[in-house]
Amino acid sequence: MLVVEDDPGIATQLVRGLERSGYTADSVALGADALRRPPTDVVLLDLGLPDIDGVDVCRQLRQASSTAIIVVTARGEEADRVLALDEGADDYLVKPFGLAELLARIRAVLRRGQRAGSEVVRHGLECLVSDPGRLVTRQEIVERAWDEHWYGPTKVLDVHLAALRRKLGDPTLIETVYGHGFRLSDHAADSQAARAADP
């Protein structure tokens, strides 16, 4: 999990609380640092960051991955909640809050991701493994996994791929090529070739 929080005291408390609860957690103080990190299961995102507004960070994180985003902020106005949720946040928690509530919300967003990904194997995402290393566009995956007349949100694809990454146990097996699509990573392709060559 990644805590995006510029107050070092709050960031330290959150990381410690998450680690005591069995999660692996790290923190960054800047939105730019958060955007450079590889995708993680959950991002706890403060909106009042010193370099980039948290809503912009939320939007860019959502465009790049299906990471569950829980906004954790002092901004409690309805307009702030609506804006963050519209830009891709999965949940919104106003400071101050209790650790127990935060942990419950984390469990809830993780459960939603698992349910959304329960049909991955049945929906034809084998297009990633049929040609390892080839870039597969988002549109191609949507058309092959559902059909060419799919008009729903493409976010559903991100949710499915996040669940697939978790089930594979190695999130780096499926690489995100930002703005273009996805591909099976080189080390996954090498592993597949080695299995095929092994009598």
N, C-alpha and C positions, 0 to 999 in steps of 0.2 A: 504494500500500500504506500501511497505517496501523500504526504501532508504538504500542502502549499500554503505557507503561513509565514508572514514577515515578523511576527512577534516571537522572539526566540523562547520566551517562557511558555507561551501557549503551545508552540511547536514541540518543545521538549516534553511537555505533559502529555500531549496527544500521542507522540511516538511511544513513550513509556507505557501509556495505558493500552495501546494497541499490542505492543510486544508482550505485556503481562497477560493479555487475552489470547495469545497464541498466534498473532499475526506478525509477519515480517514487515517492518515499516521504516521509512526514511522521510526526510523533510528537505524542502528547499524554500528559500525566502522570496524568490523572484519568479514571475510568470514565465520569463524567457527560459529559465532553468527547467521549469516544469514541462515546457513544450519540447525541450531537447531530450527529455528522458524517454526511454522505451516504454511502450504501453504496460500498464499495471492493472491489477484487478479492480482497485478502487482508488480514486483521487478524492481527498478531502480538500476542498478549495475555498480559501478566503477570497472575498471580492476586493478588499482594500489593499491591493498590492502596490509596492512603490514604483514599479516600472510599467506594468501593463494592467489595465483594468481587468478584474477577475472575470467579468462577463465575456470579454474578448478571449481570455484564456480558455474559458469554458467552450466557447464556439469553436476555437481552433482544435482543442482536444477532441471534441465530438466529431469534427470533420476528419480527423486523422485516425480515430480508433473508436471502439465500442466500450472503452473503459467506463465503468460506472463512476459517475461524478456526483458527489454529495457536497453541496455548497454549505460551508460553515462560516457564518459571517455575523457581524453586528447589525447589518442592514435588515431591518424587520418589516419594512413597508411592503404592502401588497404589490406595488409596481415593481419593486426589486425582485420579489419572488417570481412574478409572472415572467419578467424579462429573462431571468436565469433559467427557468424551466423551459421557456420557449427556445432558448439558445442551446439546449441539450442537457441540462442538469437532470439527474434522475431523482434527486431529493434536495431538500433545503432545510437547514437547521440554523436557528438563530441563537447567537451567544447571549447570555451564558446558557449552557446545557449540561446535563449529566452524562457521564461516560456510559452508563447503562443504556440510555436512550440512543446515543450515537452507535453503540455496538448493535442494538436492535435494528437500526436503520441500515447499517452495513450488511447484516444478515439478510435483511429484506431485499436489498438491491442485488445481492449475490444470488438469492433464490430466484428472483425474476430472470436473471441472466441464464441460470441453469434451465429453467422451464422453457425460455425462448429458444434455447439451443438443443432441446430434446429431439428435434426432427432433423438435425443436420445430416445424419448418415442417410436418411431416406430421400433427401432432396437433391441428390446429384452433384454434390460439391466435389466429386471425383475429378472434375475438370482441372483441379489444381495438381493432382497426382498423375493424370494421364500424360502430361508433358512437363516433367519437373524442370524448374528453372525458367519456364516461359511466363512472361507477364500476362496475366488474365485480367481483363478490364472488369470493373464493377458491373457494367451493363451485361457483359457476356455471362458472368456468374449468375446474375439475376435471371437472365433469359433461360439459362440451362437448368438452374435450380428450381425455378417456378415456371414462368413462360414469358414469351415476348410481349404479352399484353398486361404484365404486372404494372399496376399503377399505385401501389402502396409506397410508403416511405422506404428509401434505401437504407435507412438506419437498421432495419430488420436484418440486413446482410451483415452489418457490423456486429450485431448481437449474436448471430449464429456463428460467425467466425471467432468471436471471443470465447464462446462456449466450446467450440472445436479446439481452440488453442489450449484451454484448460484440460479438456479430456485427453489431449495428446501428451500433456505433462511437460511440454516445452514450447512456450509461446513464440520462440524464435523460428520454429519450423515453418510457419506461414509468415512471410514478410509482407509488410504493407509498403507499397510504392506510392508515396503521397501524391494525390491528384490523379493517379492513373489506375491502380488496381492492386492485385495481389499476386504472389508467386510462391511456390514451394522453395524453401531456401536451398542453397547449394549443399549444405551438409546433410539435409534430408534426402536430396537427390542421390548423393554419394552413398548414403546408407541403403537406399532402395536398390541401387545398382549392385551393391555388395551382396545384398540378400538374393538378388536374381542370379548372380554368378555362383553362389554357393550351392553345390550339389547336395 
